[in-house]
Amino acid sequence: MANSIVLASSSPRRKQLLEWAEIAFEVIVKPVDETFPVGVKSTEAAINIALKKAKAVQEEVGKDRIIIAADTVVVLNGEVIGKPADQQEAVHTLTQLQGKMHQVVTGVAILKGAKQLLFADVTEVTFNPLTPEQILFYVEKYQPYDKAGAYAIQEWIGVVGIQSIKGDFYNVMGLPVNRVVQALANI
């Protein structure tokens, strides 16, 4: 077994972040139900979905390997905003976010045997006011349909549209990699 670490995510951004951290791993993904009950706190929801992903992969690869899974949600005014289904929903989501502060919550589950490290990281992001033309340009060019909140901070919209962030930039990309590296040292 060349890599004892498994990333239970198909996200190219999470893969890139672990590569930047010089962590040897392989990607194994098992589909899981990513819904959560209404009324659950966003941090708990993200952690629970990450744990589902990690456990599904652990069932396949066994308990000898370290499994890292994550789930990211965007929260505006206490309401979770998921991934947009289409262009119209992406434009609507970005229209709601522009000119306001929202939270990006990434839940992380790291499993090794019976040991579980579970945590969530929260970053506050404030968008500039954007024009409808800017929003449409971004959605048409970048097609952010696989992204919570309908955007990726490392793309054009992050450079032009984000006024400020408070917290971990990489958390907004999908993985609080600094906390993950620290957690791996403790597992």
C-alpha positions in Angstrom: 0.0 0.0 0.0 2.0 3.0 -1.3 -0.3 5.7 0.1 -1.8 5.2 3.6 -3.9 8.4 3.1 -7.1 8.4 1.1 -8.9 11.6 0.0 -12.6 10.8 -0.1 -13.4 13.6 -2.5 -13.6 14.1 -6.2 -13.0 17.9 -5.8 -10.0 19.0 -7.9 -9.5 21.9 -5.4 -9.2 19.6 -2.4 -6.8 17.4 -4.4 -4.7 20.4 -5.3 -4.6 21.7 -1.8 -3.3 18.3 -0.4 -0.7 18.2 -3.2 0.4 21.8 -2.3 0.9 20.5 1.3 3.1 17.7 -0.1 0.9 15.0 1.3 1.0 11.6 -0.5 -2.5 10.3 -1.0 -4.9 8.7 -3.4 -8.4 9.6 -4.3 -11.2 7.1 -3.7 -14.8 8.3 -3.8 -18.1 6.5 -2.9 -21.4 8.3 -3.5 -23.4 9.2 -0.4 -26.6 11.0 0.4 -25.6 14.6 1.0 -28.9 15.8 2.5 -29.3 16.8 6.1 -32.3 17.4 8.3 -33.8 20.9 8.3 -32.8 22.9 11.4 -29.4 21.3 11.8 -26.6 23.8 12.3 -24.5 24.4 9.2 -21.3 23.2 11.0 -23.0 20.0 12.1 -24.4 19.4 8.7 -21.0 19.8 6.9 -19.3 17.6 9.5 -22.0 14.9 9.2 -21.8 14.8 5.4 -18.0 14.7 5.6 -18.3 11.8 8.0 -20.7 9.9 5.7 -18.2 10.3 2.9 -15.3 9.1 5.0 -17.2 6.1 6.4 -18.3 5.0 2.9 -14.7 5.0 1.7 -13.4 3.3 4.9 -15.9 0.5 4.4 -14.2 -0.2 1.0 -10.5 0.3 2.0 -10.5 -0.9 5.6 -9.5 0.7 8.8 -5.7 0.6 8.4 -5.7 3.7 6.2 -6.3 7.3 7.0 -9.4 8.7 5.3 -9.9 12.5 4.8 -13.3 13.7 3.7 -14.8 17.2 3.6 -18.0 19.0 2.7 -18.4 22.7 2.2 -21.6 24.8 2.5 -22.3 28.4 2.1 -24.5 30.2 4.7 -26.3 33.5 4.1 -28.5 34.9 6.9 -28.5 31.5 8.6 -29.7 29.7 5.5 -27.6 27.0 3.8 -27.0 27.7 0.1 -26.1 24.6 -1.9 -24.7 24.0 -5.3 -26.7 25.6 -8.1 -28.6 23.2 -10.4 -28.4 25.5 -13.5 -27.4 28.9 -14.8 -30.6 30.6 -13.5 -30.0 29.2 -10.0 -26.3 30.3 -10.1 -27.2 33.8 -11.2 -29.9 34.0 -8.4 -27.4 32.7 -5.8 -24.7 35.2 -6.7 -27.2 38.0 -6.8 -28.2 37.2 -3.2 -24.5 37.1 -2.1 -23.3 40.3 -3.8 -22.8 43.3 -1.5 -23.2 41.0 1.6 -21.2 38.9 4.1 -21.7 35.2 4.1 -20.0 32.2 5.8 -18.2 29.4 4.1 -18.3 26.3 6.4 -16.2 23.3 5.6 -16.7 20.2 7.7 -13.8 17.7 7.9 -13.7 14.1 9.0 -10.4 12.2 9.4 -10.7 8.5 10.2 -8.0 6.0 11.2 -9.3 2.7 12.6 -11.9 3.6 15.2 -10.4 7.0 15.8 -12.3 10.0 14.4 -11.2 13.6 14.2 -14.2 15.8 13.3 -14.1 19.6 13.0 -15.5 22.5 11.0 -13.8 25.7 9.8 -15.8 28.9 9.2 -14.6 31.8 7.0 -16.5 35.0 6.5 -16.6 36.3 2.9 -17.9 39.7 1.8 -18.7 40.3 -1.8 -18.5 43.7 -3.5 -21.7 44.9 -5.1 -21.7 43.3 -8.6 -23.6 44.2 -11.7 -26.0 41.8 -13.3 -23.6 41.7 -16.3 -20.6 40.8 -14.1 -22.6 38.0 -12.5 -23.8 36.6 -15.9 -20.3 36.9 -17.3 -18.9 34.8 -14.4 -21.6 32.1 -14.6 -21.4 31.8 -18.4 -17.6 31.6 -18.5 -16.9 29.5 -15.3 -20.1 27.5 -15.0 -19.9 27.1 -11.2 -22.5 24.4 -10.9 -20.3 22.1 -8.7 -19.5 24.8 -6.2 -21.3 25.6 -3.0 -22.6 29.2 -3.2 -22.1 29.2 -7.0 -18.5 30.5 -7.0 -14.8 29.6 -6.5 -12.7 32.2 -4.8 -9.6 31.3 -6.9 -11.4 32.2 -10.1 -12.2 35.6 -11.7 -15.0 36.4 -9.2 -12.6 36.0 -6.3 -10.2 38.5 -7.8 -12.9 41.0 -8.9 -15.9 40.4 -6.7 -14.6 39.6 -3.2 -14.1 42.6 -1.0 -12.7 40.7 2.0 -12.4 37.5 3.9 -12.0 36.8 7.6 -10.5 33.4 8.2 -8.8 30.7 6.1 -8.7 31.4 2.3 -8.1 27.7 1.6 -11.3 26.8 3.6 -13.2 28.8 1.0 -11.5 26.7 -1.7 -12.9 23.6 0.0 -10.4 22.4 2.6 -8.8 24.1 5.7 -5.6 22.4 4.7 -3.6 23.9 7.6 -5.9 22.4 10.2 -5.9 19.1 8.2 -2.1 18.9 8.3 -2.2 19.6 12.1 -4.8 16.9 12.6 -2.8 14.4 10.5 0.2 15.0 12.8 -2.0 14.0 15.8 -3.5 10.9 14.3 
